[in-house]
């Protein structure tokens, strides 16, 4: 049984639709904002680990804020002086030198993980004395929380919704039996959504009674 805690205005979706043949919208990425969840780090376990990273990426500038479990925050911009920061081929890379130890440099890279640009990866790597000596790495999975205005079209391009699935992911679903794949949290709209991704569409008939298998507290 799925049990999910919700707050007011939170929508619960049991299944997400599959969108075939969709091509990603080409937009100017400058100023795009991301929220990232760290997946692994090569440093020893911390008593106050980083649970979220907020990125605002613009040519010439990278605003990278780490949020710890306790709520404390720190900005990579206060620790490293940028030597470069650039969007190129839908990938952003920034480089900086440690303000306290000039032999230490960090490279941060954000790039798409899926064809529809819904999921991005963000990796931070620290090097001591040169690119051959990596001493630290953190890998995170990110979603877009805000995109800049597409000035040429006169439109604001919205981030993809939780129900959008790339063709590559749909092809992977077809090769596996029915089953729960993953939970997607979509905070891009006014009412956030929790979306349970399955490898097949669920039965839309009322007799399926999926509510018997989902507990929501408080009720939504």
For each residue, the residues with C-beta under 8 A, 3 or more apart:
1: 213 214 215
2: 196 213 214 215
3: 214 215 216 217
4: 12 194 214 215 216 217
5: 216 217
6: 10 12 194 216 217 218 220
7: 10
8:
9: 190 191 192
10: 6 7 191 192 193 194 220
11: 191 192 193 194 220
12: 4 6 193 194 214 216 220
13: 16 162 163 193 194 195 196
14: 196 202 210 214
15: 195 196 197 198 201 202
16: 13 162 163 164 165 184 195 196 197 198
17: 163 164 165 201
18: 165 170 173 201
19: 22 116 163 164 165
20: 167 170
21: 167
22: 19 116 164 166 167
23:
24: 115 116 117
25: 117 157
26:
27: 147 148 150 157
28: 148 150 151
29: 32 57 87 90 92 147 148
30: 57 58 59 87 148
31: 56 57 58 147 148
32: 29 56 57 144 146 147 148
33: 54 55 56 57 144 145 146 147
34: 54 55 56 57 110 120 122 142 143 144 145
35: 52 53 54 55 142 143 145 187
36: 52 53 54 55 120 122 140 141 142
37: 51 52 53 140 141 142
38: 41 49 50 51 52 53 138 139 140
39: 139 140 141
40: 138 139
41: 38 49 50 136 137 138 139
42: 136 137 138
43: 46 136 138
44:
45: 49
46: 43 49 50
47:
48: 68 69 70 72
49: 38 41 45 46 68 69
50: 38 41 46 53 66 67 68 69 138
51: 37 38 67 68 69
52: 35 36 37 38 66 67
53: 35 36 37 38 50 64 65 66 67 122 140 142
54: 33 34 35 36 63 64 65 67
55: 33 34 35 36 62 63 64 65 110 122 142
56: 31 32 33 34 62 63
57: 29 30 31 32 33 34 62 63 85 87 92 94 110
58: 30 31 61 62 63 85
59: 30 85 86 87
60: 82 85 86
61: 58 82 85
62: 55 56 57 58 76 77 82 85 92 94 108
63: 54 55 56 57 58 75 77
64: 53 54 55 75 76 77 94 108 124
65: 53 54 55 73 74 75 76
66: 50 52 53 73 74 75 76
67: 50 51 52 53 54 71 72 73
68: 48 49 50 51 71 72 73
69: 48 49 50 51
70: 48
71: 67 68
72: 48 67 68
73: 65 66 67 68
74: 65 66 78 79
75: 63 64 65 66 78 79
76: 62 64 65 66 79 80 96 106 108 124
77: 62 63 64 80 82
78: 74 75 99
79: 74 75 76 96 98 99 100 106
80: 76 77 96 97 98 99 105 106
81: 96 97 99
82: 60 61 62 77 85 94 95 96
83: 95 96 97
84: 93 94 95
85: 57 58 59 60 61 62 82 92 93 94 95
86: 59 60 92 93 94
87: 29 30 57 59 90 91 92
88: 91 92 93
89:
90: 29 87 111 112 117
91: 87 88 109 110 111 112
92: 29 57 62 85 86 87 88 109 110 111
93: 84 85 86 88 107 108 109 110
94: 57 62 64 82 84 85 86 107 108
95: 82 83 84 85 105 106 107 108
96: 76 79 80 81 82 83 105 106
97: 80 81 83 102 104 105
98: 79 80 101 102 103 104 105 106
99: 78 79 80 81
100: 79
101: 98 104
102: 97 98
103: 98 128 129
104: 97 98 101 126 127 128 135
105: 80 95 96 97 98 126 127
106: 76 79 80 95 96 98 124 125 126 127
107: 93 94 95 124 125 127
108: 62 64 76 93 94 95 122 123 124 125
109: 91 92 93 121 122 123 125
110: 34 55 57 91 92 93 120 121 122 142
111: 90 91 92 120 121
112: 90 91 115 117 119 120
113: 119 120 121 141
114: 117 118 119 166 168 169
115: 24 112 166 167 168
116: 19 22 24 160 164 165 166
117: 24 25 90 112 114 120 144 160
118: 114 143 144 159 160 164 166
119: 112 113 114 141 142 143
120: 34 36 110 111 112 113 117 141 142 143 144
121: 109 110 111 113 139 140 141 142
122: 34 36 53 55 108 109 110 139 140 141 142
123: 108 109 137 138 139 140
124: 64 76 106 107 108 136 137 138
125: 106 107 108 109 134 136 137
126: 104 105 106 134 135 136 137
127: 104 105 106 107 130 131 132 133 134 135
128: 103 104 133 135
129: 103 133
130: 127 133
131: 127 134
132: 127
133: 127 128 129 130
134: 125 126 127 131 137
135: 104 126 127 128
136: 41 42 43 124 125 126
137: 41 42 123 124 125 126 134
138: 38 40 41 42 43 50 123 124
139: 38 39 40 41 121 122 123
140: 36 37 38 39 53 121 122 123
141: 36 37 39 113 119 120 121 122
142: 34 35 36 37 53 55 110 119 120 121 122
143: 34 35 118 119 120 159 185 186 187 188
144: 32 33 34 117 118 120 147 159 160 188
145: 33 34 35 159 187 188
146: 32 33 159
147: 27 29 31 32 33 144 156 157 158 159
148: 27 28 29 30 31 32
149: 155 156 157
150: 27 28 153 154 155 156 157
151: 28 154
152:
153: 150
154: 150 151
155: 149 150
156: 147 149 150
157: 25 27 147 149 150
158: 147 161 188
159: 118 143 144 145 146 147 188
160: 116 117 118 144 164 188
161: 158 164 186 188 189 193
162: 13 16 184 185 186 193 195
163: 13 16 17 19 195
164: 16 17 19 22 116 118 160 161
165: 16 17 18 19 116 169 170 173 197
166: 22 114 115 116 118 169 170
167: 20 21 22 115 170 171
168: 114 115 171 172
169: 114 165 166 172 173
170: 18 20 165 166 167 173 174
171: 167 168 174 175
172: 168 169 175 176
173: 18 165 169 170 176 181 199 200
174: 170 171
175: 171 172
176: 172 173 179 199
177: 199
178: 198 199 200
179: 176 198 199
180: 196 197 198
181: 173 197 198 199
182: 197
183: 194 195 196 197
184: 16 162 193 194 195 196 197
185: 143 162 192 193 194 195
186: 143 161 162 189 192 193 194 195
187: 35 143 145 192
188: 143 144 145 158 159 160 161
189: 161 186 192 193
190: 9
191: 9 10 11
192: 9 10 11 185 186 187 189
193: 10 11 12 13 161 162 184 185 186 189
194: 4 6 10 11 12 13 183 184 185 186
195: 13 15 16 162 163 183 184 185 186
196: 2 13 14 15 16 180 183 184
197: 15 16 165 180 181 182 183 184
198: 15 16 178 179 180 181 201 202
199: 173 176 177 178 179 181
200: 173 178
201: 15 17 18 198 204
202: 14 15 198 208 210
203: 207 208
204: 201 208
205: 208
206: 209
207: 203
208: 202 203 204 205
209: 206 212
210: 14 202 213 214
211: 214
212: 209
213: 1 2 210
214: 1 2 3 4 12 14 210 211
215: 1 2 3 4
216: 3 4 5 6 12 219 220
217: 3 4 5 6
218: 6
219: 216
220: 6 10 11 12 216
